[in-house]
Amino acid sequence: MKIVRFRYQDTISYGSLENRRIRRIEGSVFGDYTITSESYPLDTVMLLAPCQPSKAVCVGLNYRDHAEELKLPIPSEPVLFIKPSTSVIGPGDPIIHPRQSTRVDHEAELTIVIKKTTKDVEEADTPDHILGYTCGNDVTARDLQSPQGQWTLAKAFDTFLPLGPVITDEVDSDHLEIEARVNGVVKQHSNTANLIFKPAYLVSYISKIMTLCPGDIIMTGTPGGISPMKVGDQVEIEIQGIGILQNPIGEA
């Protein structure tokens, strides 16, 4: 199923996307729900971020080529950081270029959406805890990253976490083409087969550190090819079987 979160007139709902029509979901996609007969053409609704995470747990340096381009060692275990919920935006929403930064980069990432409360889960049991996958952009103020010695400041600005357009459980997360484009020019291209730490491992590993709540997300890392974006640019993150997440770059 392809799940969307959308606004129609003054109402926000979840729905199931089927052939460019959205069938409204009644209930919670993180629990019990029913897909109703009420439907809307896709072009008559506003797609929103497909979930509202309490936290985004992000994995750094999870593609070998990205670690190499940053001249950092290949990690022996996942490198974790957290982005705040206030950084989340949806498809089409502007990424605001902060005044404090002179270089804001895109980072295309396969994103895991957690289905239910997840704590101390073994790797073999993780499929029951994953609602599905979406596209994510771990926007980063690159010039503010290294001087800090940690990454929160560079990655936590409002609008620095675009998500969407759908959550789907219809993909093989270990074998997906992933690409970032700026103004139509390909900047990043890889396959999730090249992830150092795979999604199932990450869910298990993180759940043994912190409780993951329904709707929380795990950003699985970005491939090489990161590059800056400027005000007026359009950035697209495309992942095979999920879709295209597009956002403009706006001025603060």
Secondary structure, 3 states (H helix, E strand, C coil): CEEEEEEECCEEEEEEEECCEEEEEEECCCCCEEEEEEEEEHHHCEECCCCCCCCEEEEECCEHHHHHHCCCCCCCCCEEEEECHHHEECCCCCEEECCCCCCEECCEEEEEEECCCECCCCHHHHHHHEEEEEEEECCEEHHHCHHHCCCHHHHCCCCCEEEEEEEECCCCCCCCEEEEEECCEEEEEEEHHHECCCHHHHHHHHHCCCCECCCCEEECCCCCCCCEECCCCEEEEEECCCEEEEEEEEEC
